[in-house]
Amino acid sequence: MAEGDAQFSSGGASTSGPEPWARSVQAGRPVERISRRAFIRCAILLTLAFMTWQAVWAIVTPPFRTPDEPTHYNSVLRGAVTFDWPAAGTAGMEEGVMQAATEAGVLVDGVVGTSRRDRTVLQETEAVPSFYDAVITPHNNRLHVRYTGNSRAETRDQMTQHPPLYYWLAGRLLRTVGGSDWAWDRQLLFLRLLSIVLTAPLVPCLVYTARRIGLARHWSLTAGTLVFFVPQLAFVTAAVSNDSLSIGAGALTIAACAAAAFGTGSWRSVMATGCALGLGLWTKGLFLPMGLVVGLAFLSNRSIGPLSRRLIRATAAGGLGVLVGGFWWVRNVLLFGQLQPDGMMRDAADVNPHLGYFLRTGGPTLVHSSWGKLGWLEWQLPL
């Protein structure tokens, strides 16, 4: 039974009223205003509410109008039929995927790529055709896309720079449910809904983390509502993208780190953080810094014991993460001499990479891409 759900007098009888809560405050624990059962129910309802909000975005967002969705979709179709994973920069876009994006009104008819100059835009402009003027192919006439290996060599699918886990998982699930025979729009909707399932740990892990650091139940639930206020979170997590698995694994990792930093730091926490870290390492390179978070979670918890013991557990958790998910990155270093090969094989821009230049260009871009510029960073909202 959780602390605060029931209190007992010295004689063993259950009591109620202000006295048990007073003892809780004196013990340094937060005042609880809701029961454990109500807390769990509210957390479940909050999770379902956010997943419903994500589903709304999955349905109303025009097909292929989320960042790099055609290339993510292309790699999922490859993963549905083969476990082969081309080297970074060598995979092409399927003809069927390019045609599907044209039927959706995203690509201009007759283009050879998916770059900015090849796409319609969400703004009225004379330079590039507007998405609102594009001819959309009716559902009954839409193409049934399958991976055939017939790709355009001049149009790269840069997603092979990432680990293949998401694409194999999504592709095999699509094939298992018979989605290989669906029209591309239904395949896309299924994959978007799968992304929502993969990010389902977000709210529970956020609530759990808030509870672990010492917040009362009602404040932990309040923390769980923050997902509704993160700019574009529902938009991105309801798209076909490996970000969904990465975000889900990240939520699990943070929750495990909260248990390691604010709990006993037991070997169970070592196992949980290591496995969650390993799962995340199979998603994308942006997850690599999470290893530092895992290590600091154990090192900061003095209740574990002396520094040497904390260091052993931090190393064990990180080592387990590398054992579970480090294969891909070790492979990259051995084969290519770098952790993350460039999937687009582009030449570096001839600019002076000093701090001032980064702040002038990266700062505004970060703000605009976070708070606005829906689609492929093209629809700028007023700030």
N, C-alpha and C positions, 0 to 999 in steps of 0.2 A: 504494500500500500504506500502511495506516494506521501511525502511530507505535506501536511496541511490538509489532506483529504479528511482525516479524522484525528481527533485528539482524545487522549484517555487520561482520566484523573489518576491520582496515586493509588486509588482503590481499584482501578481497572475498569470503571464504568465510563461509557462514552459521555462526553460533555459537549456543550455547544455554547455559543455566546462569545463575548469579547475576550475572555481570559485565554483561550488557546491561541488566538491571534496575537495577543500581547506577548505570550511566551515565544511565539515565532519571531516577533520583532526583536525581542531581547536576545534571541539566539543569532541574530544577524541575517535572518532569512526574510525575503520580501513578503508583504502581506498578500495573501491570496484571496481574490474576490470571486473566483469561479472554481468549481470542482474539477477534478481530474477528468471525469467523464465528459463534462461539458467542454473542457479544453480540447480533448481529442476530437469531439464532434465538430467543434468550430474550426479546428485545423483542417479536417477533411472537407468541410464545406468551403473553406477559403481556397483550398487546392482545386476543387471542382469549379469554383467560380473563375479562377484564373485560367484554367484549361478551357472553359467555355469561351472566355474572352479571346484566347488564342485561336480557338476554332472559328470565331467570327472573322478574325484577320485572315485565316487560311482560306476562307470561302470568298471574302470580298476582294482580296488582293488580286489584281489581274495576273494571269499566268505568266511566268518568267519575268515578272517585274520586281523581283527581289534580287539583291546583289549576287551575281554569278550563278543564278539558278539554272540556266541552260547547261553550264559546264558541270555543276553538281549532278544534275539529272542525267547527263551523258555518262558520267562515271558510275552512277547507280545502275544504269542499264548494262554497262559492261560487267559490273559485279554480279548481275543476275545470271549471267551465262558462263562466266569464267573467273578463275582465281588469278589469272595473269594480271600483272600490274606493271604497265610500261614505265620505263625510266622517265624521270621528270623532264618535261620539254619535248617528249617524243609522241605523246598521245594526241590524236586528232579528234575533231568533232564529227559525230555521225551525221550523214546526210539527212536521216529522218529527224534528228533533233533540230537541225537548222530549219527544216521545213516546218516542224511543229511550232517553233518560235516565230516563223513568218505567218503561219495560220493564226497565231495568237495576236498578231499585230505589233509584236515587239521588234522584229527585224524588218528592215526594208526589203522588199522583194528583189531578189537578184544579188544580194550582197554576199561577200565571201567570208565575213567574220562576225564577231559579236562586240567589236569595239564601239566607242561612243559614236563614231561617224556612221556606223552601220545600223544603229538602233533608232526607232522613233522616240520621241521625247514627250514628257508630260507637260510641256509648255508650248504656247503658240510661238512659232518661229518660222522664218522663211528659209533658213539654212538647212534644217533637217525636218523631214515630215513629222507631223504631230501624231501622237498615239490616237487622239480622238478622231482623226480623219482616216485612220487605217481601216482596211476591210478585214473584218473578223470572220473566219470560216465557221459556219454553223457546226454544232456538236456532231450531228449525224454524218457530216462530211469530213470529219477530222481524221487525221492519219493514225493508224495503229503502229506505234514505233517499237522496234526491237533492235537490239544490238546485233549488227551483222559484220562489223569490222570494216565496213565501207565508209571510211572517214575522209575528211578533207585535210590533206597534209598541211595546207597553209593556214588552217584554223586550229590553234592548239587548245587542248583541254589541260589546263594547268593544275588540275586537282590531283594528278598523280605525284605532285610534290609532297602530298600529305600521306600519312599512314592509311592503309586501305580498309580499316575495320568498319567504319561507318558505311562505306559504299558496298562492301560485301554483305553486311547485315541488312541494309535497306534493300539491296538487290535481291537477296535470297528470300526475304519476307515477301517482296512484291511477287516473285515467281511462285512462292508457296501458295499464296491466295489466288492464283490464277491471273494476276495482273498483267502478265506478259501479253495477253490477248486483248487488253483494254485499249481504248483510245487514249491518246497522250494526256488529255485533260483529267481523266479519271485516275490515271497513274500518278499524275502530279498531286492531285488532292489526297490520294492515299499516302503519298510520301510526306506531304505537309502534316497530315494528322499523325503520322509516325513521329515526326519531329516533336509534336506536342507531347506524345507519350514519353519520349526520351528526356524531355525537360520536366517531367512530372515531379522529380525530387526537389525542384526549386523551392516551393513554398514550405513543404515539411522540413527541409533542411534549414531553411531560414528561421523558422519557428523554433526548431530544436537548438540551433546555435544561440539564438537569443535567450532561450531557457538555460542553456549551459553556462552562459557568462553571468547569470544571476538575476535576470529579469523575472518579474512575476508573470503568471500565466497570461493575464490580460494584456500586459505590455509585450509579451512574446507574440501574441496574435496580432497586435498592432504592427509589430515589426514585419510580420508576414505579409501585410498589405502593401509594403513598399514596392513589391514587384509590379504593382499597377502604375507606379509613378516613375519607373525607370524608362527614359525615352527610348522608344522603338523596340523595347524588349519583346513585347508580344508579336510585333511585326517580324522580327528576325527569327524568333523561336518557332514561328508558324510557317517557315519557309523550308524548301528542300536545301539542306546545308549540313555539313559536318559540324557546324557550330552547335547544333542541337545536342549531339552526343557529348561534345566538349563541355557545354554549359551544364548538362546533367551530371557529368562526372565531376565537374568543378564544385557543384553544390554538395555532392557526397563527400568530396575531399575537405571542404571547409567545415562541414559538420563533424567529420572525424577529427579534424584539427582542433575544433572547439572542445571535443571530449578529451583530447590529449593535453590541451593547455589548461583547461579548467577542471578536469577530473583527476583521477588518480594516475593517469599516464601509464596504465597497465599494458601488458603485452597484447591484450586484446585491442587496445588502441593502436598499438604498433601495427598489428595485422590489418585493422580497418583503414588506417591512413595509407599504408603501403599499397594495399590492393586498389583503393580509390585513386591514388596517384598513378599506379600502373595503368589502370583503365584510361585515365585522362591522357597519358602519354601516347596512347594508341589513336588519338584523335587529331592532334595538330601541334605544330611547334610552339604555338603561343602558350601551351600548357607547361612547357619546360620550367619556367620560373616558379611554378607551384611547388617544386621540390624544396625551394628555400623556405616556403611557408610551412611545409611539413616539419622541416628541421627545427625552425624557430618555435613551433608549437610545443615540442618536447623540451627544448632548452630553456624556455621561459617558465616552465612549471616546476617551482622549487619543491613542491610536495612530493615529487618523484624521489628526491634524495640529492646527494652531492652531484656536482657538475659531471663527474666521470660517468655516473649512472645515466644522467640525462643525455650525455653525449652518445653513450652506447645505444640507447633507445632511438635517438634521432637518426643515428647512422643505420640502425636496423630497419627503421621505417623507410628511409630513403633507398637503402639497398634493396628492400623488397619491391619498392616501386620500379627501380631499374630492372630488377629480375623479371617482373611481370610485363612492363611496357617499354623497356629500354632497347629491345632488339632492333627496332626500326632505326633508331638514331645511331646506334653503334654501326649498323649496316651502312648508313649514309656516310659516316666518317671513313669507313674502310673502303667503300666503293668510289666515293666522290671527293673525299677529303674535306667535307663540310657537313654540318648538321642538317642544313636545310637547302637543298638545291633549288634553283629558280625554275619554276614550272613554265614560265613564259620565255625563258632564254633571251631576255632583253639586255641591251647594253646599258650600263649605268649612265645616268645623266651627268653631263659635264658641268657640275656646279661645285662651289666651294662649300663643303659640309661643315660649316662652323656653327656654333650654338645660336648666334643671332639669326642666321638664315632659318634654322630649324624652328625657332620660336615664332618668327614672322609668318612662316608658311604652315607649320604643323599646328600651331595654336588655333587659328581661325578654322582650319579644316576639321580639327577635332570637335570644336564647338558646333559647327554647322552640321557635321555628319551625325552628331549625337542628338541634337534637338530638332533637326529638320532634314531636308534633302532625302525624302522617302524615295523608294525605288532604287535605282542604281545611282544614288547620290545626285539626283537630277531635279527633284521637286523641292525647291528651297522654301521652307516655311518662314514667316516673319518671326523674328526673335523679340 
